Amino acid sequence: MRAFHFGLAVVLSFLVLCLVQASPVAAQSGGTGMGRLAGFLPATGQDDAWRYTNNGDGFEIANTGNPQAITYFYVGPEPDTEGRRRVDVELELHPDSAGSAGVLYGLNERRDRYHMITLDARGTVRVFRRDGDGVRPLVEMSSDAFRQGTANRLTVAEDGNEITYLLNGTSLGSLGGDLVGHGSVGIAAEGDVQARFTAFSDAAASPQPGAANQTTTGAGAETTGAAALPEDGLEMRRVQILDSNGPTGQGVLAYETLVPAGWDTQGGVQWSHSDGQGGCFTGAALMWGAGTQDQAYGLAYMNPLSWGVSSYGPVSYMCLGQDLTDAEMAARAYFPAISPLMQVTIQNVDRPPELKPLVELIEQQWRASWPETAKAWADGVVIRAHVRTQQRENDAYFVVITKHAEANYDGAIFRDGRTALVMGVFTPVGKLDEGHPGFAPILNNLRVNPQWKQLERQWWATRLRQPRPAGGGGVAGADTSIGDMMFESWKRREGMKDAGHAKSINGIWEVQPWQTPSGGTVLLNQNYNYAWELQNGAIILTNNANFNPMEAYNQTGQQMQRN
């Protein structure tokens, strides 16, 4: 079995709104460190909720009474620069500030469409979007790149219709779509904040030869034309996976990973309060996919499912009233239940040794959540299959890991189970053994946001204090760490002390650790000899020693080193 790939997905929506109060732009002299923006900043004074201090060596903004207010100042794009600008803002934040400040990006002429990429005094970076639904937060995350008690630099780097945002040179994520790649830029502040801006610039990279012939597609833009990769090359982009309907009621960054440039991504974290027909699982579940636009190659974390029976027959507190005691039985019931439009013909079922460490870890945590008198076990299989949908046919691997339990309640036997992981990898017919070099990096670089994980734990702590339903079938507390096991424990990253074991697992998943310029580690396909990280956060892999991606993409960057 080679690398994995998925193509199913779930669409997210973001519904959180907040009040916008945009301050008018007033031309006034300002510090030269504020670049083109200096001539559009107001003089020292008060404007509604905002107090401005413009003393020539910086520009300070302070909210004096409206914690929901937003203010911004902007300059229009210089001719022929949109899509290749780099916006840099340096700022200092008062330690008592509760709000945030940073970059205004992509303001349209009607001033009703824009993004704000902001930083608060605790090092949290937020991405806000203003569109027809109002202002809402898209992303909230912390970074080790934050410098406490001194100035920090926020950057937005354009690459066609995609932007990458950075903190002190460390890439944090990217956004694509029709709201980026154009518009005015500047500085912004939101909420109860006191911020001092010391520098602003919006320089543009030199146009690339043949730029008019370049195209970009998908969530991670794939560049063609002058910046084309060598035939054996691979470009990976950082993507973020959001939880938009969780306990906070607003969009929160849950996971991030690497995805091949040009691939579409859809889905995110979904929540359910019932293992029964209302949801088929309890808690948070990752339902997310990435794939090529033609759906030839793809990788998907698929919907969870539950099942159960008792001495009296099928149980109502689980989705399926069936007695499924191992992963193969569950898989054969899963595919018809999950979608009648996806016809899966199972060709082979295997229990490879590569899967055993993960199954054992899940089983260990699962058993710990049940009384000694109950039986609890886990099982895992890898299924080779042919998949037919209305759009196309694919070959596929499915990794299916299941959790099972049997307990006696008041003389009646209850036996039920849940999927811990259903992951599908899809290729064109006849290409499954070849796989795709992007599969392994997607899987091995999936990282959970600790802040989101804490929200999940808090949700479970509240849930487990509630009375359990009579008649068995209560939710077991081990579900609190299922997310960790699914996405962080492919190689037993947490708590694994044996470096030799780690190396062998990396070999199984066909990856090699590389050190990024910022000192972090990413796991990339082991079949490449050279890796580079560019200014916009893209990672370029190639075996061509003469290929220089900095010249091809007209961006700064740095070659990475193998760990």
Buried (B, 14 or more C-beta within 10 A) or exposed (E): BBBBBBBBBBEBEBEBEBEBEBBEBEEBEBBEBBBBBBEBBBEEEEEBBBBBBBEEEBBBBBBEEBEBBBBBBBBBBEEEBBBBBBBBBBBBBEEEBEBBBBBBBBBBEEBEBBBBBBBBBEBBBBBBBBBEEBBBBBBBBBBEBBEEEEBBBBBBBBBBBBBBBBBBEBBBBBBBEEBBBBBBBBBBBBBBBBBBBBBBBBEBBEBBEEBEEBEBBBBBBBBBEBBEBBEBBBBBBBBBBBBBBBBBEBBBBBBBBBBBBBBBBBBBBBBBEBBBEEBBBBBBBBBBBBBBEEBBBBBBBBBBBBBBBBEEEEBEBBBBBBBBBBBBBBBBBBBEBBBEEBBBEBEEBEBEEBBEBBBEBBBEBBBEBBEEEBEBBBBBBBBBBBBEBEEBEBBBBBBBBBBBBBBEBEEEEBBBBBBBBBBBBBBBEEBBEEBBBBBBBBBBBBBBBEBBBEBBBEBBEEBBEEEEEEBBBBBBBBBBBBBBBBBBBBBBBEEEEEEEEBEEBBEBBBBBBBBBBBEBEBBBBBBBEBBBBBBBBBBBBBEBEEBBBBEBBBBEBEBBEEE
